[in-house]
């Protein structure tokens, strides 16, 4: 009798092989976005907003 391999899906219920396949498709697109001018600008705006929020909480 074959033993079933326990796979950690981190509680999502999504099979690991499907998450891996999705990551292979999305990662290059995410990297390209953050390397673009638009991505760099949005990241800078996000960092500025995050810093503003942190100073408000102090």
Secondary structure, 3 states (H helix, E strand, C coil): CCCCCCCCCCCCCCCHHHHHHHHHHHHHHHHHHHHCHHHHHHHHHHHHHHHHHHHHHC
